[in-house]
Amino acid sequence: MYIIGENIHIISQRVKDALAAKDARFFQELAVQQVEAGAQALDLNLGPRKKDGTEVFPWIVETVEAVVDVPLSFDSTNLEGIEAGLKKVTKAQPIINSTSAEEERLEKVPLVAKRYNTRLIALTMGKSGIPVSADERVNIALEKLIPRALEIDFPISDLIIDPLVLTVSGCQEYCPELIEAIRTLQFAWDPPPPISVGLSNVSNAVPRENRPLINRVYCVMLMGVGLKMMIADPLDEALKEAIRIVEQRDASTPVGRLYLTLHDRVAAGEELTVDDVDMSDPEQVAIWKTVQILLNKVIYADSYLQQATTA
């Protein structure tokens, strides 16, 4: 799994404060910490920075590149700021995160990506927003995103399709459709473009104590349909352990065996059954309940882990 570290994010108050203070040491330590934990790229989400983007983006690039060599992902709607930052990149091929299929973004952002030889994350979202169904999201990729790349001779191997993870709290019906979108996208073009998602979006607005469980169960399910890249927290050891179990086919523990069964069921287009789960094991029961909300089989509630088990 190729992990783009998500932890330099303006939503964090610590990041917000460090950015205001231009605290280079904070960002360098956080960058090194993520890379040492296994991040193969770093997402830099500094917000739009409409007033100072052309100053802040070059500063963060120089600050972070002083201590790590991995690709930097510019996560912002401020194209001018992104371009200022790209001019300072001296190491690995960077990433622009992102364009959508909206006409203005799709006209401008891919041209900047080509000019600076970046990879480009492209969202399956048009002017009317994010469609629920897998087919509609795949169609945006096939009818808008990929044709635009071909039109400007942008390498499909550098076009990263993001079919958009949405939270199980309030957007539950999107969760199983995202699984099928990833499954289909890998066969919808030859060669298929890479696919990436923002994993932790699935647990946005969920109580903090439940977020890691939802993230890692969804990750195992997405790996079942072939996901190999994601923006996620490389400091989440339980998430990385779930990934390791799947990648190494480690069936040495009961929970590991359940993760592998879940992975394989999703890969085959099947669903986990209650017979796959040891209902006397609280950890396995929590995984089972989480699968049910992610498949939209049981209505999500913040107390879903305390609710009676359904088969």
C-alpha positions as a printed Julia matrix, in Angstrom:
311×3 Matrix{Float64}:
   0.0     0.0     0.0
   1.32    3.39   -1.03
   0.45    5.76    1.81
   0.39    9.52    1.33
   0.73   10.89    4.86
  -2.24   13.05    5.84
  -1.04   14.65    9.05
   0.03   18.08    7.76
  -3.55   19.28    7.56
  -4.93   22.72    8.34
  -7.89   21.16   10.17
  -5.46   20.37   13.0
  -5.15   23.24   15.46
  -1.48   22.39   16.01
  -0.82   22.67   12.27
  -2.8    25.9    12.11
  -0.81   27.42   14.99
   2.53   26.24   13.61
   1.73   27.7    10.21
   0.8    31.04   11.72
   4.09   31.07   13.63
   6.11   29.74   10.67
   7.39   27.03   13.0
   9.69   25.14   10.63
  10.8    22.68   13.27
   7.21   21.52   13.89
   6.65   20.74   10.23
  10.04   19.08    9.82
   9.49   16.82   12.82
   6.01   15.88   11.61
   7.31   15.18    8.11
  10.14   12.97    9.37
   7.8    11.18   11.78
   5.4    10.28    8.97
   8.12    9.13    6.59
   9.79    7.02    9.27
   6.38    5.46    9.95
   6.09    4.4     6.32
   4.57    7.31    4.38
   5.82    7.26    0.79
   4.57   10.79    0.07
   3.28   13.68    2.17
   0.06   15.59    1.66
   0.36   19.3     2.42
  -3.12   20.59    3.14
  -2.69   24.22    4.1
  -6.12   25.42    3.0
  -6.78   27.96    0.22
  -4.33   30.55    1.64
  -5.86   33.2    -0.6
  -3.87   36.06    0.92
  -0.44   34.49    1.35
  -0.43   31.29   -0.73
   2.4    32.4    -3.0
   4.57   32.86    0.1
   3.42   29.94    2.26
   3.64   27.17   -0.34
   7.28   27.86   -1.29
   8.13   28.12    2.41
   6.57   24.77    3.29
   8.31   23.08    0.33
  11.75   24.35    1.36
  11.03   23.49    5.0
   9.9    19.92    4.36
  12.35   19.1     1.57
  15.18   20.03    3.92
  14.49   16.86    5.91
  12.72   14.32    3.64
  13.03   13.16    0.04
   9.52   11.83   -0.64
   7.0    13.36   -3.08
   4.96   16.29   -1.8
   1.24   16.5    -2.53
  -0.17   20.03   -2.81
  -3.68   19.8    -1.38
  -5.35   23.15   -2.07
  -7.75   24.96   -4.35
  -5.24   27.81   -4.69
  -3.67   27.07   -8.05
  -1.44   30.14   -7.95
  -0.07   29.09   -4.56
   0.46   25.53   -5.75
   2.39   26.77   -8.78
   4.59   28.93   -6.53
   5.32   25.87   -4.42
   6.04   23.65   -7.42
   8.73   26.07   -8.56
  10.62   25.28   -5.35
  10.46   21.48   -5.58
  13.92   19.98   -6.08
  13.43   16.33   -5.13
  10.74   13.75   -5.99
   7.97   14.19   -8.57
   5.23   16.13   -6.77
   1.46   15.64   -6.8
  -1.32   18.17   -7.29
  -4.35   17.35   -5.16
  -6.61   17.97   -6.98
  -8.77   18.73   -9.99
 -12.41   17.88  -10.39
 -14.45   17.5   -13.57
 -15.79   21.02  -13.16
 -15.05   22.87  -16.38
 -12.85   25.65  -14.98
 -10.73   23.32  -12.82
 -10.4    20.72  -15.55
  -9.29   23.37  -18.02
  -6.58   24.88  -15.82
  -5.22   22.34  -13.33
  -4.07   19.59  -15.73
  -2.1    22.16  -17.71
  -0.22   23.18  -14.55
   0.4    19.5   -13.75
   1.85   18.95  -17.21
   3.96   22.11  -17.07
   5.64   21.04  -13.84
   5.7    17.28  -14.54
   3.54   16.42  -11.53
   1.16   13.62  -10.85
  -2.46   14.76  -10.65
  -5.27   13.53   -8.4
  -8.57   13.88  -10.26
 -11.87   13.68   -8.39
 -14.97   12.03   -9.82
 -16.99   15.12   -9.05
 -18.68   17.42  -11.53
 -20.47   20.74  -11.34
 -23.5    19.13   -9.68
 -21.39   17.54   -6.95
 -20.49   13.95   -6.07
 -22.8    11.32   -7.54
 -23.85    8.46   -5.28
 -23.65    5.57   -7.7
 -20.49    3.79   -8.72
 -21.43    3.92  -12.41
 -21.85    7.69  -12.38
 -18.46    8.18  -10.75
 -16.8     5.83  -13.22
 -18.48    7.69  -16.08
 -17.01   11.0   -14.9
 -13.56    9.4   -15.04
 -14.16    7.92  -18.49
 -15.99   10.84  -20.07
 -14.25   13.83  -18.47
 -11.05   13.16  -16.54
  -9.23   10.67  -18.76
 -10.22   12.4   -22.05
  -8.85   15.7   -20.72
  -5.54   14.02  -19.9
  -5.39   12.5   -23.38
  -6.28   15.85  -24.95
  -3.21   17.54  -23.48
  -0.96   14.48  -23.75
  -0.77   14.05  -19.99
   0.47   10.56  -19.0
  -2.37    8.33  -17.81
   0.12    6.75  -15.41
   0.4    10.14  -13.67
  -3.37   10.68  -13.52
  -4.63    9.39  -10.17
  -8.4     8.9   -10.05
 -10.04    9.57   -6.68
 -13.63    8.23   -6.64
 -14.21   10.01   -3.34
 -14.71    8.53    0.1
 -17.55   10.14    2.04
 -18.41    9.75    5.68
 -20.53    6.88    6.91
 -22.14    9.45    9.21
 -24.63   11.17    6.95
 -23.48    9.78    3.59
 -23.76    6.08    4.36
 -25.19    5.12    0.97
 -21.97    6.29   -0.71
 -19.76    3.78    1.14
 -20.62    0.56   -0.74
 -20.81    2.46   -4.04
 -17.2     3.63   -3.58
 -16.12   -0.01   -3.27
 -17.74   -0.84   -6.59
 -16.36    2.28   -8.25
 -12.82    1.17   -7.4
 -13.55   -2.34   -8.63
 -14.83   -1.06  -11.97
 -12.24    1.65  -12.6
  -9.47   -0.92  -12.83
 -11.11   -2.47  -15.89
 -12.59    0.62  -17.5
  -9.44    1.79  -19.28
  -6.34    0.12  -20.67
  -3.97    0.73  -19.06
  -5.99    1.82  -16.04
  -4.93    4.97  -14.21
  -3.86    4.62  -10.57
  -6.63    4.99   -7.97
  -6.34    6.71   -4.61
  -8.75    7.74   -1.86
  -8.75    9.85    1.27
  -9.37    6.97    3.66
 -10.14    8.83    6.88
 -12.96   10.77    5.21
 -15.1     7.69    5.86
 -15.05    8.42    9.59
 -15.46   12.18    9.51
 -17.99   13.38   12.11
 -17.75   10.02   13.91
 -16.81    9.88   17.62
 -13.03    9.91   17.91
 -12.84    6.52   19.62
 -14.56    4.78   16.69
 -12.68    6.4    13.84
  -9.62    4.09   13.67
 -11.79    0.95   13.59
 -13.97    2.27   10.77
 -10.91    3.42    8.83
  -9.08    0.09    9.0
 -12.12   -2.08    8.26
 -12.93    0.05    5.22
  -9.29   -0.12    4.18
  -9.37   -3.93    4.19
 -12.56   -3.86    2.12
 -11.06   -1.43   -0.39
  -7.93   -3.55   -0.65
 -10.27   -6.38   -1.59
 -11.16   -4.52   -4.79
  -7.56   -3.64   -5.54
  -6.85   -0.32   -3.83
  -3.08    0.25   -3.67
  -2.8     3.96   -2.81
  -4.44    6.2    -0.24
  -4.09    9.37    1.77
  -4.1     8.14    5.36
  -2.44    8.38    8.76
   0.89    6.51    8.71
   1.06    6.88   12.5
  -1.99    4.63   12.94
  -0.3     1.37   13.92
  -3.52   -0.67   13.94
  -4.28    0.45   10.39
  -0.81   -0.52    9.24
  -1.16   -3.89   10.96
  -4.4    -4.57    9.09
  -2.65   -3.68    5.83
   0.27   -5.95    6.72
  -2.07   -8.85    7.49
  -3.7    -8.55    4.08
  -0.5    -8.01    2.13
   1.33  -10.87    3.83
  -1.73  -13.14    4.05
  -1.02  -13.56    7.76
  -3.69  -15.89    9.17
  -1.88  -16.53   12.45
  -4.52  -14.79   14.63
  -8.33  -15.01   14.72
  -8.72  -11.33   13.86
  -6.18  -11.68   11.08
  -8.14  -14.57    9.64
 -11.31  -12.49    9.77
  -9.63   -9.6     7.95
  -8.46  -11.99    5.25
 -11.93  -13.5     4.93
 -13.42  -10.01    4.64
 -10.84   -9.07    2.02
 -11.49  -12.22    0.02
 -15.27  -11.94    0.24
 -15.17   -8.37   -1.11
 -12.73   -9.42   -3.84
 -15.18  -12.09   -4.96
 -18.14   -9.7    -4.92
 -19.58  -11.46   -1.89
 -20.47  -10.35    1.63
 -19.09  -11.38    4.98
 -21.54  -13.69    6.78
 -22.19  -14.15   10.45
 -20.77  -17.67   10.13
 -17.38  -16.1     9.33
 -17.31  -14.38   12.73
 -16.61  -15.71   16.21
 -19.38  -13.9    18.05
 -17.74  -14.61   21.39
 -14.8   -12.39   20.43
 -15.62   -8.69   21.01
 -13.01   -7.54   18.5
 -14.49   -9.69   15.75
 -18.0    -8.54   16.66
 -16.85   -4.9    16.33
 -15.46   -5.67   12.87
 -18.7    -7.39   11.87
 -20.81   -4.45   13.02
 -18.53   -2.03   11.19
 -18.84   -3.99    7.96
 -22.63   -3.8     8.26
 -22.68   -0.01    8.48
 -20.13    0.35    5.67
 -22.27   -1.83    3.4
 -25.33    0.23    4.37
 -26.98   -2.88    5.8
 -27.51   -1.33    9.23
 -28.29    2.35    9.71
 -25.29    4.15   11.16
 -25.53    5.62   14.65
 -22.73    6.84   16.86
 -23.66    4.03   19.26
 -23.62    1.33   16.59
 -21.06   -0.78   18.49
 -23.38   -0.94   21.49
 -26.38   -2.02   19.48
 -27.55   -5.62   19.33
 -25.81   -7.76   16.73
 -27.81   -8.5    13.59
 -27.14  -11.33   11.18
